[in-house]
C-alpha cells in the first residue's frame, strides 16, 4: 500500500550545553547527535529534511528538570505518516530531550 508523504514541523527542546551543570545534560556533541538522528532517520525512510534551524538557547517559561534555559532545534521534514509515529517513539525514549512537538503542515 502506497502512503502519501506529509510535511511536519518538529521542534526539539534540549538542555543548553553552555549552562547545563548536570552530567546528564546535553553537551554540544549531544545536540549534534540528536540532529544526526533526525536527519539520518529521514534519509533512511526515504523522507526528506526540508529545513533545519538552530534557534539557540532560550529562557523557558517554567523550569523543566530544574533547568531555566534550553537549546531549541527546529526541523521541517517530509515523512510517511507511519514513519512519523516511529520517529515520535524514538524521540520519546531519548533522555536528553526535554520536550518535542510535531505539527503537520
Secondary structure as GFF3:
##gff-version 3
##sequence-region A 1 105
A	DSSP	beta_strand	5	15	.	.	.	ID=ss1
A	DSSP	alpha_helix	28	44	.	.	.	ID=ss2
A	DSSP	beta_strand	48	64	.	.	.	ID=ss3
A	DSSP	beta_strand	67	80	.	.	.	ID=ss4
A	DSSP	alpha_helix	81	93	.	.	.	ID=ss5
A	DSSP	beta_strand	97	104	.	.	.	ID=ss6
###
